[in-house]
Amino acid sequence: MARMRRKCDLPTKVCAACGRPFAWRRKWAADWDAVCYCSDRCRATARRPKKRQGPDT
């Protein structure tokens, strides 16, 4: 019988976009080292160019 893991026992990382910690997920098992963002929203935000502001007057 498989042993149940608690969420606090799983490895965690900090999201590169929002700075929040997130835990390992089974779908990330193959490439956990390459995972940088906690969600699709954070990945999209990080790829979006920042708005340029006009010159200060």
C-alpha angles and dihedrals in degrees: 000000000000118000115239116233124214118228091241089060093058123093117261138203136188118248113247092217107040102018095231122134118248133186133235116273128200092240088059094051095104096051107020091138091059096048111108105156131060096218146006089258092058091046091052092046092052093051094047112095114244118251113259116230124215124253116289114252 
